[in-house]
Every structure is written in structure tokens, then in C-alpha cells.
Amino acid sequence: MTGEKQPSFDWNRGFVIDFSLLDGMSKTGVPTKRRLSQMRGMFLDEAAFGEQVKNGDPLVYEFFELGAPDTPGDIAFGASITYPGKVGDEYFMTKGHFHTVLDTAEVYYTLSGQGRMVTENPEGDVVVHDLVPGAAVYVPRRYAHRSVNVGTTPLVTFFAFRGDAGHDYGTIESKGYRKLIVERGGKVEIVDNPKWK
Amino acid sequence: MTGEKQPSFDWNRGFVIDFSLLDGMSKTGVPTKRRLSQMRGMFLDEAAFGEQVKNGDPLVYEFFELGAPDTPGDIAFGASITYPGKVGDEYFMTKGHFHTVLDTAEVYYTLSGQGRMVTENPEGDVVVHDLVPGAAVYVPRRYAHRSVNVGTTPLVTFFAFRGDAGHDYGTIESKGYRKLIVERGGKVEIVDNPKWK
């Protein structure tokens, strides 16, 4: 969370929250915003990164954390919006994360836009899924996952995972992902991350 | 399942399946269909029920069971389509169920149509949520839930719940729900179920 005030929801008796099918925005929920400056070290081209942070520090993505109870019986859910753009030839993306409870899956349903879901497990198995409107992607237990926008409009997904799964951002922040999603000659390509540790 | 052959999905490495944002249908998955004759005893007006079963036995709803592993770390998900119609003055609806693992929640995201999600817990707390496109409904732990189509077009939702939650249809089939959703004078009303045991 970055300090925005989320309304409180009744996880014991149920509730309704709206997420626009067009842009993922909500009249009742408050999104968490991630600007480029919050992603230092995650894009390969550090010079391009520095320029863009100086020139407006663009919003890269936002998502909803509604405060689901930290229990295995609850389900955390919300919308995620990744904006179009690139840093050098690398597409805008989310930080991505493992679940703290590693053995928990997540499902993403694509509402709008064109993207990739990059997933990898600790043993190094990398699977990249295509996101198009109507595509539901199953991110299995034990796989880190990152949304990448390879199109020209916002990439909007609806997501759901176990309430106590938690987010482990640290592993990805220190190690990076094994693969990057870049534009080469007008095409989307998956390439090795030369900085992967 | 009613015998349709579902393709197998890779729950260990992940997969993509398409669900149309317009009608919930899938090019790869196979829906389970529920015709009115499979819902004997669930609608109040038994004469109207018998007539409609004789005259074509309409499809009331369909949904996707993709075969998620029966574990607490996996997530079952899919689309559910409830068709418009009524039996007497009672709107078409799903059977509804408790989860066998009672202490597990479920989330529904409405893609299309107008409906209600009727929820009740074993202690008799009844909560009815409005479903409109873009409405995400949180069905909490311990609440039975049933989708009701109160509009004139299919009610389409995307749903997610824990892989091992399971479906307990029996309790609802023998007891019914405490409340019915009916049309009275052109309006949607919530009324007591006179047959509730």
C-alpha cells in the first residue's frame, strides 16, 4: 500500500465492488499506484530509465489491494492495470512477485489490452503466456508472475488468489527474472536477462 | 460433470483458457449444462415447472468445471452463464451450493447481464447482492450462494475459489433457500420461501 485510504469491506458477510470492464477502474476502491521511479533496477536500460524518471516519472501500473483477511479460507481479488510504454526496448511491466506462501496459485482474467504473463519457478522453469481479451491465465503454485503490456492500450486483468498467499517482492527485486520481454524489429521477443543473478 | 469431455489442463506449469467477455463461452473448455428437469423441487411453482419441462426442458444455466486439483493451494475458476427466464414468477437461477470445505470463500466478477447473488449461512443470515456488468461480488466463507438472472439477457460471471473447496449441493436440495427472487408487478422482489425446511 502507498498510503491511499481504502474503504473497508465486509469480508464476513460479503460485499460488492465495481471494476470497469473497460479500464479496470473502480468508483469505490482505491488503487495502489506504481511509478517508474519505484522500479529502480528492474529495467535493463538504466540510462533510458533515468531519463524517463526525470521527464515525468510515468505511471507504469496500478492495482487494487482490498485488504482481504490473511487466512487460507479467504480470497484476495481485484483489478490490475499495466500501462503501455517501454524503457529502452523493454515493455512496461509489473514488478512481479512470488507468493510468500509459495504453494498457492493465482488466476488472471484479461479484460482489455495485449500482454504477456511471465512466470518462473525457483528451479528456473520459465513459461510465458499470451494475454488477450478473454484469456484466463492460470499461474500455478510456486511460480513468480509478472504482467507485461506489449500493446498500445492499458492491459487490464481481474485477479484472484488465496487471502494468506502474501507477496514476496524481495526475491525478484534482488535476482530479477530470467527472461525479459522486449521489442525487436517491431516484434515482441523473449530474451535472456543478462543481469539475472 | 455430466459426461462431456473436458480437455486436460496443466495445473503444474500453467495454461490459458478463453472465456468470451460477451457470453462466457469458450473455444477450448467444455461447459456443464443444467436443464430445468435437473432442478426438480427447486422452483416453487411445480405446475409451471412441469409444463416447461414437457415443453422443451429449457437450458437454465451452464458453467465450467476445469478439473482444478483438489488442494488448498490451487484455484478453481471458470465462467458461469445463467439464462433469462422464469418458472411461474420465479427467475431462472443456479442450484446453488455450500462449499464442502465450508470455511472457503468465492469471488464472482460480472461480465454481462443483470442478476442477484443470493447468499445465506447455516445460521440463517441472508445477504442478496446486485449483479451488474463490472460488479465483483465477494461470497464469504460459510455462505451458500446462488446466481439469479433477473434480466432479459444471459447473466455471465467469472468465478474463482479454492481448489479443494468442493460443492455441497445436497444441503440446498433438501432444505432449499430461505428466500426466493421473484417478479411481482414488474419488479424484482425478495420473498420468503414457504417451502423452506
Contacts between the chains, C-beta under 8 A, distances in Angstrom:
chain1	res1	chain2	res2	distance
A	9	B	138	7.1
A	10	B	140	7.9
A	11	B	105	7.8
A	11	B	138	6.8
A	11	B	140	6.0
A	12	B	140	5.6
A	12	B	141	7.8
A	13	B	125	6.8
A	13	B	127	5.6
A	13	B	140	6.2
A	13	B	143	8.0
A	14	B	119	5.8
A	14	B	127	5.3
A	14	B	129	6.5
A	14	B	137	6.9
A	14	B	138	5.1
A	14	B	139	5.8
A	14	B	140	4.9
A	14	B	143	6.4
A	15	B	129	7.7
A	15	B	137	7.7
A	15	B	138	5.3
A	16	B	129	5.1
A	16	B	130	6.6
A	16	B	135	5.1
A	16	B	136	6.8
A	16	B	137	5.3
A	16	B	138	7.7
A	17	B	135	7.7
A	17	B	136	5.2
A	17	B	138	7.7
A	18	B	134	5.0
A	18	B	135	5.8
A	18	B	136	7.3
A	19	B	109	7.2
A	19	B	134	5.8
A	19	B	136	5.8
A	20	B	134	5.6
A	21	B	21	7.0
A	21	B	111	6.9
A	21	B	133	5.9
A	21	B	134	5.1
A	72	B	72	5.9
A	72	B	162	7.7
A	73	B	101	7.8
A	73	B	103	4.3
A	73	B	104	4.9
A	73	B	105	6.2
A	73	B	141	4.6
A	73	B	162	7.6
A	74	B	105	5.1
A	74	B	140	7.8
A	74	B	141	6.7
A	75	B	105	4.8
A	75	B	106	6.7
A	75	B	107	5.1
A	75	B	138	7.5
A	75	B	160	6.4
A	75	B	161	6.7
A	75	B	162	7.5
A	77	B	107	4.6
A	77	B	109	7.8
A	77	B	136	6.5
A	77	B	138	7.5
A	77	B	160	7.1
A	78	B	136	7.9
A	101	B	73	7.8
A	103	B	73	4.3
A	104	B	73	4.9
A	105	B	11	7.8
A	105	B	73	6.2
A	105	B	74	5.2
A	105	B	75	4.8
A	105	B	163	7.7
A	106	B	75	6.7
A	107	B	75	5.1
A	107	B	77	4.6
A	107	B	160	5.3
A	109	B	19	7.2
A	109	B	77	7.8
A	109	B	109	7.1
A	109	B	158	5.1
A	111	B	21	6.8
A	119	B	14	5.7
A	125	B	13	6.8
A	127	B	13	5.5
A	127	B	14	5.3
A	129	B	14	6.5
A	129	B	15	7.7
A	129	B	16	5.1
A	130	B	16	6.7
A	133	B	21	5.9
A	134	B	18	5.0
A	134	B	19	5.8
A	134	B	20	5.5
A	134	B	21	5.1
A	135	B	16	5.1
A	135	B	17	7.7
A	135	B	18	5.8
A	136	B	16	6.8
A	136	B	17	5.2
A	136	B	18	7.3
A	136	B	19	5.8
A	136	B	77	6.5
A	136	B	78	7.9
A	136	B	158	7.3
A	137	B	14	6.9
A	137	B	15	7.7
A	137	B	16	5.3
A	138	B	9	7.1
A	138	B	11	6.8
A	138	B	14	5.1
A	138	B	15	5.3
A	138	B	16	7.7
A	138	B	17	7.7
A	138	B	75	7.5
A	138	B	77	7.5
A	139	B	14	5.7
A	140	B	10	7.9
A	140	B	11	6.0
A	140	B	12	5.6
A	140	B	13	6.3
A	140	B	14	4.9
A	140	B	74	7.8
A	141	B	12	7.8
A	141	B	73	4.6
A	141	B	74	6.7
A	143	B	14	6.4
A	158	B	109	5.1
A	158	B	136	7.3
A	158	B	158	6.6
A	160	B	75	6.5
A	160	B	77	7.2
A	160	B	107	5.3
A	160	B	160	3.7
A	161	B	75	6.7
A	162	B	72	7.6
A	162	B	73	7.6
A	162	B	75	7.5
A	162	B	162	6.7
A	163	B	105	7.7
